[in-house]
Amino acid sequence: MKQPSVELRLPILPNMELIATQTAEVISRHMNLTDDQGAEISMALIEACINAFEHSKAENNVFINFLIEDDSLVIKVIDQGIGFDKTKVEIPKIENKIGKDERKRGWGLQLIQELMDSVEFESNGEGTTVTMKKNIKH
């Protein structure tokens, strides 16, 4: 049997990432994931969606594919934006953020990598695909 998959096409509008997280919650329940695993997936997905919405300069939609495998959930967040060079993304220094008015932002990529079991970024001038995988421990 072919592995089930779910595909979303989200317009770049405020709060659309919530549709993605609601879908992730339904899939997490279907896969009998723990509440913690489901929460980690949702947080990583929110970060990936917000990055695509805010930084890609894509004009139309962000696509999200969920692939349900026997021992993992693979999520791809795909935009058709300007792309980015991961080596040029600076992780903010915590000491510059504490007690300052500087925006407490910029940890999205690191957060995604800590929440998921594997993360790959493919990016060029025609867009970015973030592939996130959560392994299932039965």
N, CA, C and O atoms as a printed pandas DataFrame, in Angstrom:
     atom_number atom_name residue_name chain_id  residue_number  x_coord  y_coord  z_coord
0              1         N          MET        A               1    0.850   -1.199    0.000
1              2        CA          MET        A               1    0.000    0.000    0.000
2              3         C          MET        A               1    0.888    1.253    0.000
3              4         O          MET        A               1    1.903    1.325    0.693
4              5         N          LYS        A               2    0.477    2.206   -0.781
5              6        CA          LYS        A               2    1.216    3.464   -0.855
6              7         C          LYS        A               2    1.104    4.201    0.479
7              8         O          LYS        A               2    0.050    4.192    1.115
8              9         N          GLN        A               3    2.201    4.838    0.895
9             10        CA          GLN        A               3    2.180    5.584    2.159
10            11         C          GLN        A               3    1.223    6.770    2.018
11            12         O          GLN        A               3    1.256    7.476    1.010
12            13         N          PRO        A               4    0.366    6.995    3.028
13            14        CA          PRO        A               4   -0.553    8.129    2.934
14            15         C          PRO        A               4    0.203    9.458    3.020
15            16         O          PRO        A               4    1.216    9.578    3.709
16            17         N          SER        A               5   -0.322   10.444    2.299
17            18        CA          SER        A               5    0.263   11.778    2.366
18            19         C          SER        A               5   -0.856   12.809    2.364
19            20         O          SER        A               5   -1.963   12.551    1.891
20            21         N          VAL        A               6   -0.544   13.973    2.900
21            22        CA          VAL        A               6   -1.487   15.093    2.944
22            23         C          VAL        A               6   -0.753   16.284    2.344
23            24         O          VAL        A               6    0.408   16.531    2.670
24            25         N          GLU        A               7   -1.423   17.012    1.478
25            26        CA          GLU        A               7   -0.802   18.183    0.865
26            27         C          GLU        A               7   -1.666   19.408    1.127
27            28         O          GLU        A               7   -2.881   19.384    0.934
28            29         N          LEU        A               8   -1.017   20.475    1.568
29            30        CA          LEU        A               8   -1.707   21.744    1.807
30            31         C          LEU        A               8   -1.117   22.818    0.891
31            32         O          LEU        A               8    0.080   22.812    0.602
32            33         N          ARG        A               9   -1.953   23.720    0.447
33            34        CA          ARG        A               9   -1.492   24.912   -0.263
34            35         C          ARG        A               9   -2.045   26.106    0.503
35            36         O          ARG        A               9   -3.247   26.369    0.489
36            37         N          LEU        A              10   -1.144   26.826    1.172
37            38        CA          LEU        A              10   -1.583   27.923    2.037
38            39         C          LEU        A              10   -1.274   29.266    1.396
39            40         O          LEU        A              10   -0.140   29.513    0.986
40            41         N          PRO        A              11   -2.269   30.131    1.305
41            42        CA          PRO        A              11   -1.963   31.490    0.867
42            43         C          PRO        A              11   -1.157   32.200    1.951
43            44         O          PRO        A              11   -1.270   31.879    3.134
44            45         N          ILE        A              12   -0.350   33.158    1.537
45            46        CA          ILE        A              12    0.490   33.871    2.504
46            47         C          ILE        A              12   -0.357   34.983    3.135
47            48         O          ILE        A              12   -0.350   36.134    2.696
48            49         N          LEU        A              13   -1.072   34.591    4.166
49            50        CA          LEU        A              13   -1.964   35.486    4.908
50            51         C          LEU        A              13   -1.719   35.263    6.393
51            52         O          LEU        A              13   -1.227   34.205    6.785
52            53         N          PRO        A              14   -2.056   36.248    7.225
53            54        CA          PRO        A              14   -1.823   36.092    8.666
54            55         C          PRO        A              14   -2.497   34.839    9.224
55            56         O          PRO        A              14   -3.634   34.516    8.882
56            57         N          ASN        A              15   -1.770   34.153   10.082
57            58        CA          ASN        A              15   -2.272   33.001   10.849
58            59         C          ASN        A              15   -2.547   31.745   10.031
59            60         O          ASN        A              15   -3.107   30.782   10.555
60            61         N          MET        A              16   -2.161   31.739    8.754
61            62        CA          MET        A              16   -2.389   30.539    7.941
62            63         C          MET        A              16   -1.571   29.346    8.447
63            64         O          MET        A              16   -1.921   28.196    8.183
64            65         N          GLU        A              17   -0.470   29.624    9.181
65            66        CA          GLU        A              17    0.321   28.503    9.712
66            67         C          GLU        A              17   -0.514   27.654   10.674
67            68         O          GLU        A              17   -0.180   26.495   10.920
68            69         N          LEU        A              18   -1.590   28.217   11.216
69            70        CA          LEU        A              18   -2.439   27.459   12.141
70            71         C          LEU        A              18   -3.150   26.309   11.435
71            72         O          LEU        A              18   -3.435   25.283   12.053
72            73         N          ILE        A              19   -3.437   26.473   10.142
73            74        CA          ILE        A              19   -4.033   25.370    9.376
74            75         C          ILE        A              19   -3.032   24.219    9.314
75            76         O          ILE        A              19   -3.402   23.052    9.441
76            77         N          ALA        A              20   -1.762   24.562    9.117
77            78        CA          ALA        A              20   -0.722   23.533    9.058
78            79         C          ALA        A              20   -0.612   22.806   10.392
79            80         O          ALA        A              20   -0.501   21.580   10.420
80            81         N          THR        A              21   -0.641   23.548   11.500
81            82        CA          THR        A              21   -0.490   22.883   12.798
82            83         C          THR        A              21   -1.729   22.048   13.142
83            84         O          THR        A              21   -1.606   20.995   13.768
84            85         N          GLN        A              22   -2.908   22.503   12.743
85            86        CA          GLN        A              22   -4.108   21.686   12.989
86            87         C          GLN        A              22   -4.015   20.378   12.214
87            88         O          GLN        A              22   -4.391   19.322   12.722
88            89         N          THR        A              23   -3.515   20.450   10.987
89            90        CA          THR        A              23   -3.326   19.243   10.178
90            91         C          THR        A              23   -2.299   18.326   10.848
91            92         O          THR        A              23   -2.496   17.114   10.928
92            93         N          ALA        A              24   -1.202   18.918   11.326
93            94        CA          ALA        A              24   -0.160   18.123   12.002
94            95         C          ALA        A              24   -0.724   17.429   13.238
95            96         O          ALA        A              24   -0.354   16.292   13.531
96            97         N          GLU        A              25   -1.617   18.106   13.967
97            98        CA          GLU        A              25   -2.196   17.502   15.169
98            99         C          GLU        A              25   -3.060   16.293   14.816
99           100         O          GLU        A              25   -3.018   15.276   15.509
100          101         N          VAL        A              26   -3.842   16.398   13.742
101          102        CA          VAL        A              26   -4.679   15.275   13.313
102          103         C          VAL        A              26   -3.793   14.095   12.900
103          104         O          VAL        A              26   -4.064   12.950   13.261
104          105         N          ILE        A              27   -2.731   14.387   12.139
105          106        CA          ILE        A              27   -1.818   13.331   11.690
106          107         C          ILE        A              27   -1.096   12.706   12.884
107          108         O          ILE        A              27   -0.919   11.489   12.933
108          109         N          SER        A              28   -0.677   13.532   13.848
109          110        CA          SER        A              28    0.007   13.022   15.043
110          111         C          SER        A              28   -0.884   12.045   15.802
111          112         O          SER        A              28   -0.422   11.007   16.277
112          113         N          ARG        A              29   -2.178   12.393   15.913
113          114        CA          ARG        A              29   -3.113   11.483   16.591
114          115         C          ARG        A              29   -3.266   10.189   15.787
115          116         O          ARG        A              29   -3.271    9.097   16.354
116          117         N          HIS        A              30   -3.390   10.320   14.484
117          118        CA          HIS        A              30   -3.523    9.142   13.604
118          119         C          HIS        A              30   -2.327    8.204   13.776
119          120         O          HIS        A              30   -2.474    6.983   13.735
120          121         N          MET        A              31   -1.135    8.792   13.971
121          122        CA          MET        A              31    0.097    8.000   14.094
122          123         C          MET        A              31    0.381    7.582   15.538
123          124         O          MET        A              31    1.411    6.967   15.812
124          125         N          ASN        A              32   -0.527    7.913   16.464
125          126        CA          ASN        A              32   -0.363    7.579   17.885
126          127         C          ASN        A              32    0.920    8.165   18.477
127          128         O          ASN        A              32    1.590    7.513   19.278
128          129         N          LEU        A              33    1.259    9.383   18.086
129          130        CA          LEU        A              33    2.436   10.041   18.654
130          131         C          LEU        A              33    2.114   10.522   20.061
131          132         O          LEU        A              33    0.952   10.707   20.421
132          133         N          THR        A              34    3.160   10.721   20.844
133          134        CA          THR        A              34    2.946   11.277   22.183
134          135         C          THR        A              34    2.585   12.761   22.047
135          136         O          THR        A              34    2.823   13.381   21.010
136          137         N          ASP        A              35    2.014   13.306   23.106
137          138        CA          ASP        A              35    1.694   14.736   23.103
138          139         C          ASP        A              35    2.955   15.570   22.887
139          140         O          ASP        A              35    2.930   16.580   22.183
140          141         N          ASP        A              36    4.060   15.137   23.501
141          142        CA          ASP        A              36    5.323   15.873   23.334
142          143         C          ASP        A              36    5.778   15.865   21.884
143          144         O          ASP        A              36    6.180   16.898   21.349
144          145         N          GLN        A              37    5.716   14.693   21.242
145          146        CA          GLN        A              37    6.119   14.612   19.841
146          147         C          GLN        A              37    5.238   15.514   18.972
147          148         O          GLN        A              37    5.729   16.221   18.091
148          149         N          GLY        A              38    3.945   15.477   19.233
149          150        CA          GLY        A              38    3.019   16.317   18.472
150          151         C          GLY        A              38    3.322   17.796   18.655
151          152         O          GLY        A              38    3.279   18.570   17.699
152          153         N          ALA        A              39    3.628   18.184   19.890
153          154        CA          ALA        A              39    3.934   19.592   20.177
154          155         C          ALA        A              39    5.234   20.008   19.487
155          156         O          ALA        A              39    5.330   21.119   18.965
156          157         N          GLU        A              40    6.227   19.129   19.481
157          158        CA          GLU        A              40    7.503   19.442   18.819
158          159         C          GLU        A              40    7.299   19.632   17.324
159          160         O          GLU        A              40    7.849   20.557   16.727
160          161         N          ILE        A              41    6.508   18.756   16.727
161          162        CA          ILE        A              41    6.216   18.864   15.295
162          163         C          ILE        A              41    5.504   20.186   15.011
163          164         O          ILE        A              41    5.865   20.896   14.073
164          165         N          SER        A              42    4.496   20.515   15.813
165          166        CA          SER        A              42    3.742   21.760   15.592
166          167         C          SER        A              42    4.635   22.995   15.721
167          168         O          SER        A              42    4.533   23.922   14.917
168          169         N          MET        A              43    5.513   23.011   16.736
169          170        CA          MET        A              43    6.401   24.177   16.919
170          171         C          MET        A              43    7.360   24.324   15.741
171          172         O          MET        A              43    7.570   25.429   15.240
172          173         N          ALA        A              44    7.942   23.205   15.298
173          174        CA          ALA        A              44    8.867   23.260   14.162
174          175         C          ALA        A              44    8.139   23.723   12.906
175          176         O          ALA        A              44    8.680   24.495   12.113
176          177         N          LEU        A              45    6.921   23.252   12.732
177          178        CA          LEU        A              45    6.133   23.605   11.557
178          179         C          LEU        A              45    5.776   25.091   11.551
179          180         O          LEU        A              45    5.838   25.743   10.509
180          181         N          ILE        A              46    5.403   25.625   12.717
181          182        CA          ILE        A              46    5.114   27.060   12.814
182          183         C          ILE        A              46    6.343   27.870   12.410
183          184         O          ILE        A              46    6.233   28.819   11.634
184          185         N          GLU        A              47    7.508   27.502   12.930
185          186        CA          GLU        A              47    8.736   28.233   12.596
186          187         C          GLU        A              47    9.017   28.181   11.093
187          188         O          GLU        A              47    9.344   29.199   10.483
188          189         N          ALA        A              48    8.887   26.989   10.498
189          190        CA          ALA        A              48    9.169   26.842    9.072
190          191         C          ALA        A              48    8.178   27.641    8.230
191          192         O          ALA        A              48    8.564   28.263    7.240
192          193         N          CYS        A              49    6.906   27.627    8.617
193          194        CA          CYS        A              49    5.893   28.396    7.875
194          195         C          CYS        A              49    6.149   29.895    7.991
195          196         O          CYS        A              49    6.103   30.616    6.994
196          197         N          ILE        A              50    6.419   30.360    9.204
197          198        CA          ILE        A              50    6.642   31.802    9.400
198          199         C          ILE        A              50    7.879   32.247    8.621
199          200         O          ILE        A              50    7.877   33.327    8.030
200          201         N          ASN        A              51    8.938   31.429    8.612
201          202        CA          ASN        A              51   10.110   31.765    7.801
202          203         C          ASN        A              51    9.712   31.911    6.330
203          204         O          ASN        A              51   10.109   32.871    5.669
204          205         N          ALA        A              52    8.932   30.961    5.825
205          206        CA          ALA        A              52    8.520   31.015    4.422
206          207         C          ALA        A              52    7.652   32.248    4.162
207          208         O          ALA        A              52    7.827   32.932    3.154
208          209         N          PHE        A              53    6.720   32.527    5.070
209          210        CA          PHE        A              53    5.827   33.678    4.887
210          211         C          PHE        A              53    6.597   34.996    4.929
211          212         O          PHE        A              53    6.365   35.884    4.108
212          213         N          GLU        A              54    7.526   35.118    5.900
213          214        CA          GLU        A              54    8.159   36.413    6.144
214          215         C          GLU        A              54    9.394   36.672    5.300
215          216         O          GLU        A              54    9.674   37.819    4.951
216          217         N          HIS        A              55   10.146   35.612    4.961
217          218        CA          HIS        A              55   11.457   35.837    4.353
218          219         C          HIS        A              55   11.569   35.433    2.891
219          220         O          HIS        A              55   12.497   35.865    2.206
220          221         N          SER        A              56   10.642   34.610    2.393
221          222        CA          SER        A              56   10.834   34.067    1.048
222          223         C          SER        A              56   10.531   35.085   -0.046
223          224         O          SER        A              56   11.015   34.958   -1.171
224          225         N          LYS        A              57    9.720   36.108    0.291
225          226        CA          LYS        A              57    9.224   37.050   -0.708
226          227         C          LYS        A              57    8.434   36.328   -1.808
227          228         O          LYS        A              57    8.298   36.833   -2.923
228          229         N          ALA        A              58    7.921   35.145   -1.475
229          230        CA          ALA        A              58    7.069   34.413   -2.426
230          231         C          ALA        A              58    5.790   35.224   -2.627
231          232         O          ALA        A              58    5.309   35.881   -1.704
232          233         N          GLU        A              59    5.254   35.171   -3.825
233          234        CA          GLU        A              59    4.090   36.002   -4.143
234          235         C          GLU        A              59    2.771   35.291   -3.937
235          236         O          GLU        A              59    1.734   35.940   -3.800
236          237         N          ASN        A              60    2.789   33.954   -3.911
237          238        CA          ASN        A              60    1.500   33.281   -3.892
238          239         C          ASN        A              60    1.337   32.357   -2.692
239          240         O          ASN        A              60    0.828   32.782   -1.656
240          241         N          ASN        A              61    1.754   31.122   -2.811
241          242        CA          ASN        A              61    1.421   30.132   -1.792
242          243         C          ASN        A              61    2.659   29.486   -1.194
243          244         O          ASN        A              61    3.751   29.531   -1.761
244          245         N          VAL        A              62    2.453   28.884   -0.033
245          246        CA          VAL        A              62    3.440   27.999    0.563
246          247         C          VAL        A              62    2.789   26.611    0.566
247          248         O          VAL        A              62    1.627   26.458    0.944
248          249         N          PHE        A              63    3.549   25.617    0.143
249          250        CA          PHE        A              63    3.038   24.251    0.052
250          251         C          PHE        A              63    3.609   23.434    1.206
251          252         O          PHE        A              63    4.788   23.549    1.541
252          253         N          ILE        A              64    2.758   22.610    1.806
253          254        CA          ILE        A              64    3.203   21.755    2.900
254          255         C          ILE        A              64    2.769   20.335    2.594
255          256         O          ILE        A              64    1.588   20.065    2.376
256          257         N          ASN        A              65    3.739   19.430    2.579
257          258        CA          ASN        A              65    3.458   18.019    2.328
258          259         C          ASN        A              65    3.803   17.221    3.572
259          260         O          ASN        A              65    4.891   17.355    4.133
260          261         N          PHE        A              66    2.864   16.394    3.992
261          262        CA          PHE        A              66    3.067   15.478    5.117
262          263         C          PHE        A              66    3.107   14.070    4.529
263          264         O          PHE        A              66    2.167   13.657    3.850
264          265         N          LEU        A              67    4.185   13.332    4.784
265          266        CA          LEU        A              67    4.279   11.951    4.320
266          267         C          LEU        A              67    4.351   11.043    5.544
267          268         O          LEU        A              67    5.293   11.110    6.333
268          269         N          ILE        A              68    3.345   10.202    5.682
269          270        CA          ILE        A              68    3.241    9.313    6.839
270          271         C          ILE        A              68    3.936    8.004    6.497
271          272         O          ILE        A              68    3.465    7.245    5.650
272          273         N          GLU        A              69    5.063    7.743    7.163
273          274        CA          GLU        A              69    5.800    6.504    6.938
274          275         C          GLU        A              69    5.634    5.605    8.160
275          276         O          GLU        A              69    5.119    6.040    9.190
276          277         N          ASP        A              70    6.072    4.351    8.045
277          278        CA          ASP        A              70    5.895    3.396    9.143
278          279         C          ASP        A              70    6.574    3.867   10.421
279          280         O          ASP        A              70    6.028    3.715   11.514
280          281         N          ASP        A              71    7.768    4.439   10.280
281          282        CA          ASP        A              71    8.542    4.778   11.470
282          283         C          ASP        A              71    8.881    6.259   11.567
283          284         O          ASP        A              71    9.717    6.655   12.380
284          285         N          SER        A              72    8.232    7.087   10.735
285          286        CA          SER        A              72    8.516    8.521   10.800
286          287         C          SER        A              72    7.432    9.333   10.113
287          288         O          SER        A              72    6.620    8.811    9.348
288          289         N          LEU        A              73    7.444   10.620   10.408
289          290        CA          LEU        A              73    6.615   11.598    9.709
290          291         C          LEU        A              73    7.578   12.569    9.030
291          292         O          LEU        A              73    8.434   13.168    9.681
292          293         N          VAL        A              74    7.427   12.717    7.720
293          294        CA          VAL        A              74    8.262   13.646    6.960
294          295         C          VAL        A              74    7.374   14.806    6.518
295          296         O          VAL        A              74    6.310   14.607    5.933
296          297         N          ILE        A              75    7.838   16.025    6.814
297          298        CA          ILE        A              75    7.089   17.230    6.441
298          299         C          ILE        A              75    7.978   18.093    5.568
299          300         O          ILE        A              75    9.116   18.394    5.930
300          301         N          LYS        A              76    7.454   18.490    4.409
301          302        CA          LYS        A              76    8.175   19.415    3.533
302          303         C          LYS        A              76    7.408   20.728    3.494
303          304         O          LYS        A              76    6.201   20.750    3.255
304          305         N          VAL        A              77    8.124   21.824    3.731
305          306        CA          VAL        A              77    7.554   23.163    3.600
306          307         C          VAL        A              77    8.250   23.793    2.393
307          308         O          VAL        A              77    9.468   23.974    2.395
308          309         N          ILE        A              78    7.473   24.123    1.372
309          310        CA          ILE        A              78    8.023   24.536    0.086
310          311         C          ILE        A              78    7.500   25.924   -0.270
311          312         O          ILE        A              78    6.291   26.159   -0.278
312          313         N          ASP        A              79    8.417   26.835   -0.562
313          314        CA          ASP        A              79    7.995   28.139   -1.075
314          315         C          ASP        A              79    8.653   28.370   -2.429
315          316         O          ASP        A              79    9.662   27.745   -2.757
316          317         N          GLN        A              80    8.072   29.270   -3.207
317          318        CA          GLN        A              80    8.631   29.614   -4.512
318          319         C          GLN        A              80    9.178   31.035   -4.443
319          320         O          GLN        A              80    8.875   31.889   -5.277
320          321         N          GLY        A              81    9.987   31.249   -3.423
321          322        CA          GLY        A              81   10.514   32.587   -3.166
322          323         C          GLY        A              81   11.939   32.756   -3.667
323          324         O          GLY        A              81   12.376   32.085   -4.602
324          325         N          ILE        A              82   12.657   33.677   -3.014
325          326        CA          ILE        A              82   13.982   34.086   -3.491
326          327         C          ILE        A              82   15.101   33.171   -3.015
327          328         O          ILE        A              82   16.238   33.296   -3.469
328          329         N          GLY        A              83   14.790   32.251   -2.103
329          330        CA          GLY        A              83   15.823   31.367   -1.582
330          331         C          GLY        A              83   16.695   32.075   -0.564
331          332         O          GLY        A              83   16.578   33.283   -0.361
332          333         N          PHE        A              84   17.576   31.308    0.077
333          334        CA          PHE        A              84   18.495   31.895    1.054
334          335         C          PHE        A              84   19.722   31.008    1.168
335          336         O          PHE        A              84   19.704   29.835    0.795
336          337         N          ASP        A              85   20.782   31.595    1.691
337          338        CA          ASP        A              85   22.026   30.864    1.917
338          339         C          ASP        A              85   22.128   30.588    3.409
339          340         O          ASP        A              85   22.356   31.500    4.202
340          341         N          LYS        A              86   21.955   29.317    3.789
341          342        CA          LYS        A              86   21.929   28.955    5.204
342          343         C          LYS        A              86   23.223   29.360    5.911
343          344         O          LYS        A              86   23.211   29.664    7.104
344          345         N          THR        A              87   24.343   29.363    5.176
345          346        CA          THR        A              87   25.614   29.711    5.810
346          347         C          THR        A              87   25.668   31.182    6.215
347          348         O          THR        A              87   26.511   31.581    7.019
348          349         N          LYS        A              88   24.762   31.988    5.652
349          350        CA          LYS        A              88   24.762   33.417    5.974
350          351         C          LYS        A              88   23.739   33.779    7.053
351          352         O          LYS        A              88   23.631   34.941    7.444
352          353         N          VAL        A              89   22.992   32.787    7.531
353          354        CA          VAL        A              89   22.008   33.045    8.587
354          355         C          VAL        A              89   22.736   32.990    9.913
355          356         O          VAL        A              89   23.282   31.953   10.291
356          357         N          GLU        A              90   22.741   34.106   10.617
357          358        CA          GLU        A              90   23.428   34.157   11.908
358          359         C          GLU        A              90   22.473   33.800   13.031
359          360         O          GLU        A              90   21.358   34.316   13.103
360          361         N          ILE        A              91   22.919   32.918   13.904
361          362        CA          ILE        A              91   22.159   32.623   15.113
362          363         C          ILE        A              91   22.448   33.778   16.075
363          364         O          ILE        A              91   23.612   34.074   16.343
364          365         N          PRO        A              92   21.403   34.437   16.598
365          366        CA          PRO        A              92   21.642   35.568   17.491
366          367         C          PRO        A              92   22.381   35.149   18.758
367          368         O          PRO        A              92   22.251   34.016   19.222
368          369         N          LYS        A              93   23.140   36.061   19.297
369          370        CA          LYS        A              93   23.823   35.810   20.570
370          371         C          LYS        A              93   22.847   36.130   21.696
371          372         O          LYS        A              93   22.271   37.217   21.746
372          373         N          ILE        A              94   22.671   35.179   22.588
373          374        CA          ILE        A              94   21.669   35.323   23.654
374          375         C          ILE        A              94   21.938   36.562   24.493
375          376         O          ILE        A              94   20.999   37.228   24.927
376          377         N          GLU        A              95   23.209   36.882   24.728
377          378        CA          GLU        A              95   23.510   38.028   25.593
378          379         C          GLU        A              95   23.061   39.343   24.954
379          380         O          GLU        A              95   22.875   40.337   25.656
380          381         N          ASN        A              96   22.887   39.357   23.641
381          382        CA          ASN        A              96   22.422   40.574   22.975
382          383         C          ASN        A              96   20.904   40.723   23.072
383          384         O          ASN        A              96   20.360   41.783   22.762
384          385         N          LYS        A              97   20.233   39.678   23.495
385          386        CA          LYS        A              97   18.769   39.695   23.524
386          387         C          LYS        A              97   18.217   39.928   24.935
387          388         O          LYS        A              97   17.165   40.546   25.102
388          389         N          ILE        A              98   18.930   39.430   25.942
389          390        CA          ILE        A              98   18.400   39.470   27.311
390          391         C          ILE        A              98   18.371   40.912   27.815
391          392         O          ILE        A              98   19.371   41.628   27.772
392          393         N          GLY        A              99   17.205   41.310   28.286
393          394        CA          GLY        A              99   17.082   42.639   28.880
394          395         C          GLY        A              99   17.188   43.781   27.881
395          396         O          GLY        A              99   17.322   44.941   28.273
396          397         N          LYS        A             100   17.129   43.462   26.599
397          398        CA          LYS        A             100   17.217   44.504   25.580
398          399         C          LYS        A             100   15.894   44.575   24.832
399          400         O          LYS        A             100   15.064   43.669   24.908
400          401         N          ASP        A             101   15.724   45.660   24.117
401          402        CA          ASP        A             101   14.502   45.781   23.331
402          403         C          ASP        A             101   14.642   45.117   21.962
403          404         O          ASP        A             101   13.686   45.059   21.188
404          405         N          GLU        A             102   15.841   44.618   21.675
405          406        CA          GLU        A             102   16.040   43.954   20.384
406          407         C          GLU        A             102   15.023   42.824   20.235
407          408         O          GLU        A             102   14.729   42.110   21.194
408          409         N          ARG        A             103   14.493   42.672   19.030
409          410        CA          ARG        A             103   13.473   41.644   18.802
410          411         C          ARG        A             103   14.035   40.267   19.136
411          412         O          ARG        A             103   15.142   39.910   18.735
412          413         N          LYS        A             104   13.241   39.511   19.879
413          414        CA          LYS        A             104   13.677   38.177   20.294
414          415         C          LYS        A             104   13.345   37.203   19.179
415          416         O          LYS        A             104   12.505   36.317   19.338
416          417         N          ARG        A             105   13.997   37.375   18.080
417          418        CA          ARG        A             105   13.729   36.579   16.878
418          419         C          ARG        A             105   15.050   36.048   16.367
419          420         O          ARG        A             105   16.117   36.416   16.859
420          421         N          GLY        A             106   14.968   35.183   15.379
421          422        CA          GLY        A             106   16.173   34.755   14.704
422          423         C          GLY        A             106   16.647   33.361   15.080
423          424         O          GLY        A             106   17.680   32.904   14.592
424          425         N          TRP        A             107   15.902   32.682   15.944
425          426        CA          TRP        A             107   16.301   31.330   16.346
426          427         C          TRP        A             107   15.531   30.248   15.597
427          428         O          TRP        A             107   15.670   29.065   15.909
428          429         N          GLY        A             108   14.733   30.632   14.626
429          430        CA          GLY        A             108   13.844   29.674   13.964
430          431         C          GLY        A             108   14.539   28.441   13.429
431          432         O          GLY        A             108   14.108   27.320   13.700
432          433         N          LEU        A             109   15.625   28.633   12.659
433          434        CA          LEU        A             109   16.301   27.481   12.041
434          435         C          LEU        A             109   16.890   26.560   13.094
435          436         O          LEU        A             109   16.801   25.337   12.983
436          437         N          GLN        A             110   17.492   27.153   14.115
437          438        CA          GLN        A             110   18.087   26.335   15.175
438          439         C          GLN        A             110   16.999   25.580   15.941
439          440         O          GLN        A             110   17.164   24.409   16.283
440          441         N          LEU        A             111   15.899   26.261   16.200
441          442        CA          LEU        A             111   14.783   25.639   16.923
442          443         C          LEU        A             111   14.236   24.445   16.139
443          444         O          LEU        A             111   13.995   23.381   16.710
444          445         N          ILE        A             112   14.042   24.625   14.835
445          446        CA          ILE        A             112   13.542   23.531   13.995
446          447         C          ILE        A             112   14.475   22.332   14.108
447          448         O          ILE        A             112   14.018   21.196   14.237
448          449         N          GLN        A             113   15.778   22.581   14.060
449          450        CA          GLN        A             113   16.741   21.478   14.101
450          451         C          GLN        A             113   16.738   20.772   15.458
451          452         O          GLN        A             113   16.992   19.570   15.538
452          453         N          GLU        A             114   16.453   21.519   16.516
453          454        CA          GLU        A             114   16.427   20.886   17.839
454          455         C          GLU        A             114   15.131   20.113   18.078
455          456         O          GLU        A             114   15.125   19.136   18.827
456          457         N          LEU        A             115   14.039   20.539   17.454
457          458        CA          LEU        A             115   12.742   19.904   17.677
458          459         C          LEU        A             115   12.552   18.636   16.844
459          460         O          LEU        A             115   11.830   17.726   17.251
460          461         N          MET        A             116   13.202   18.579   15.675
461          462        CA          MET        A             116   12.997   17.463   14.760
462          463         C          MET        A             116   14.234   16.551   14.764
463          464         O          MET        A             116   15.309   16.952   15.210
464          465         N          ASP        A             117   14.065   15.326   14.264
465          466        CA          ASP        A             117   15.180   14.376   14.255
466          467         C          ASP        A             117   16.147   14.635   13.106
467          468         O          ASP        A             117   17.347   14.402   13.244
468          469         N          SER        A             118   15.640   15.112   11.981
469          470        CA          SER        A             118   16.535   15.536   10.911
470          471         C          SER        A             118   15.870   16.669   10.142
471          472         O          SER        A             118   14.648   16.721   10.008
472          473         N          VAL        A             119   16.705   17.572    9.641
473          474        CA          VAL        A             119   16.204   18.729    8.884
474          475         C          VAL        A             119   17.167   18.966    7.732
475          476         O          VAL        A             119   18.384   18.976    7.917
476          477         N          GLU        A             120   16.614   19.156    6.546
477          478        CA          GLU        A             120   17.428   19.499    5.384
478          479         C          GLU        A             120   16.850   20.751    4.753
479          480         O          GLU        A             120   15.633   20.919    4.675
480          481         N          PHE        A             121   17.739   21.626    4.303
481          482        CA          PHE        A             121   17.329   22.842    3.609
482          483         C          PHE        A             121   17.864   22.770    2.186
483          484         O          PHE        A             121   19.062   22.582    1.974
484          485         N          GLU        A             122   16.971   22.921    1.215
485          486        CA          GLU        A             122   17.398   23.037   -0.178
486          487         C          GLU        A             122   16.887   24.384   -0.648
487          488         O          GLU        A             122   15.697   24.676   -0.531
488          489         N          SER        A             123   17.789   25.214   -1.185
489          490        CA          SER        A             123   17.364   26.554   -1.536
490          491         C          SER        A             123   18.132   27.065   -2.742
491          492         O          SER        A             123   19.340   26.857   -2.863
492          493         N          ASN        A             124   17.416   27.734   -3.628
493          494        CA          ASN        A             124   18.035   28.418   -4.756
494          495         C          ASN        A             124   17.141   29.600   -5.127
495          496         O          ASN        A             124   16.198   29.910   -4.399
496          497         N          GLY        A             125   17.418   30.243   -6.216
497          498        CA          GLY        A             125   16.667   31.431   -6.599
498          499         C          GLY        A             125   15.217   31.178   -6.951
499          500         O          GLY        A             125   14.458   32.120   -7.178
500          501         N          GLU        A             126   14.824   29.915   -6.999
501          502        CA          GLU        A             126   13.437   29.594   -7.336
502          503         C          GLU        A             126   12.648   29.114   -6.124
503          504         O          GLU        A             126   11.493   28.706   -6.253
504          505         N          GLY        A             127   13.273   29.161   -4.942
505          506        CA          GLY        A             127   12.529   28.788   -3.754
506          507         C          GLY        A             127   13.328   27.951   -2.778
507          508         O          GLY        A             127   14.498   27.636   -2.992
508          509         N          THR        A             128   12.656   27.608   -1.711
509          510        CA          THR        A             128   13.278   26.854   -0.624
510          511         C          THR        A             128   12.360   25.695   -0.245
511          512         O          THR        A             128   11.139   25.837   -0.183
512          513         N          THR        A             129   12.983   24.547    0.008
513          514        CA          THR        A             129   12.265   23.405    0.565
514          515         C          THR        A             129   12.944   23.036    1.877
515          516         O          THR        A             129   14.146   22.776    1.917
516          517         N          VAL        A             130   12.157   23.017    2.951
517          518        CA          VAL        A             130   12.643   22.556    4.252
518          519         C          VAL        A             130   12.014   21.179    4.471
519          520         O          VAL        A             130   10.791   21.045    4.505
520          521         N          THR        A             131   12.865   20.156    4.619
521          522        CA          THR        A             131   12.381   18.798    4.850
522          523         C          THR        A             131   12.709   18.420    6.288
523          524         O          THR        A             131   13.873   18.345    6.681
524          525         N          MET        A             132   11.648   18.184    7.065
525          526        CA          MET        A             132   11.790   17.884    8.493
526          527         C          MET        A             132   11.290   16.466    8.745
527          528         O          MET        A             132   10.268   16.053    8.197
528          529         N          LYS        A             133   12.006   15.737    9.564
529          530        CA          LYS        A             133   11.602   14.355    9.848
530          531         C          LYS        A             133   11.534   14.129   11.350
531          532         O          LYS        A             133   12.435   14.521   12.092
532          533         N          LYS        A             134   10.459   13.495   11.785
533          534        CA          LYS        A             134   10.314   13.096   13.184
534          535         C          LYS        A             134   10.218   11.584   13.209
535          536         O          LYS        A             134    9.286   11.002   12.655
536          537         N          ASN        A             135   11.189   10.951   13.855
537          538        CA          ASN        A             135   11.170    9.491   13.965
538          539         C          ASN        A             135   10.165    9.066   15.041
539          540         O          ASN        A             135   10.005    9.732   16.064
540          541         N          ILE        A             136    9.505    7.961   14.784
541          542        CA          ILE        A             136    8.489    7.463   15.708
542          543         C          ILE        A             136    9.086    6.331   16.510
543          544         O          ILE        A             136    9.575    5.345   15.959
544          545         N          LYS        A             137    9.038    6.487   17.823
545          546        CA          LYS        A             137    9.521    5.428   18.706
546          547         C          LYS        A             137    8.321    4.695   19.247
547          548         O          LYS        A             137    7.578    5.227   20.072
548          549         N          HIS        A             138    8.127    3.472   18.784
549          550        CA          HIS        A             138    6.950    2.712   19.235
550          551         C          HIS        A             138    7.232    2.026   20.541
551          552         O          HIS        A             138    6.363    1.340   21.079
